[in-house]
Amino acid sequence: MKISSFDHVSLPVRDLERSKAFYRDVLGLTQIERPPFNNIGAWMAAGSLEIHLTVNMEVPLRPAPAVDTGAVHFAARVADFDGTRRHLEALGYDSTLASGDRMQLVLRLDGPAPYKQLYIVDPDNHVIEINDAAVKGA
């Protein structure tokens, strides 16, 4: 078997409208057509990657909004990392906030990865990494 590409990330959510607003307004994704499944949800997209939001009250979510960079997360790459950081800061995200604050922004500007990284959480405590398309030192 050889996987040719990844298709989507599926995330359980509690409040679909709140999650759609986050992925649209904070991350800039666009809602796309979703087949008429029996459950409630929405599909959001950026480029070839889709985020499938599904209302599911049974699945346990991470219990706290603390950003844990070692937790299960997905990563998105942006061409304008500094602009993305400014956008998030304009929305109230802040790297000086205490762990556990929903608006905490965790920065890794000089970490071991070959690119700058930042981390935030969505309304259901899913950790999201955003990394710079530019490689450090290149």
Rosetta blueprint (number, residue, H / E / L):
1 M L
2 K L
3 I L
4 S L
5 S L
6 F L
7 D L
8 H E
9 V E
10 S E
11 L E
12 P E
13 V E
14 R L
15 D L
16 L H
17 E H
18 R H
19 S H
20 K H
21 A H
22 F H
23 Y H
24 R H
25 D H
26 V H
27 L L
28 G L
29 L L
30 T E
31 Q E
32 I E
33 E L
34 R L
35 P L
36 P L
37 F L
38 N L
39 N L
40 I L
41 G E
42 A E
43 W E
44 M E
45 A E
46 A E
47 G L
48 S L
49 L E
50 E E
51 I E
52 H E
53 L E
54 T E
55 V E
56 N L
57 M L
58 E L
59 V L
60 P L
61 L L
62 R L
63 P L
64 A L
65 P L
66 A L
67 V L
68 D L
69 T L
70 G L
71 A L
72 V L
73 H E
74 F E
75 A E
76 A E
77 R E
78 V E
79 A L
80 D L
81 F H
82 D H
83 G H
84 T H
85 R H
86 R H
87 H H
88 L H
89 E H
90 A H
91 L L
92 G L
93 Y L
94 D E
95 S L
96 T L
97 L L
98 A L
99 S L
100 G L
101 D L
102 R L
103 M L
104 Q E
105 L L
106 V E
107 L E
108 R E
109 L L
110 D L
111 G L
112 P L
113 A L
114 P L
115 Y L
116 K L
117 Q E
118 L E
119 Y E
120 I E
121 V E
122 D L
123 P L
124 D L
125 N L
126 H L
127 V E
128 I E
129 E E
130 I E
131 N E
132 D E
133 A L
134 A L
135 V L
136 K L
137 G L
138 A L
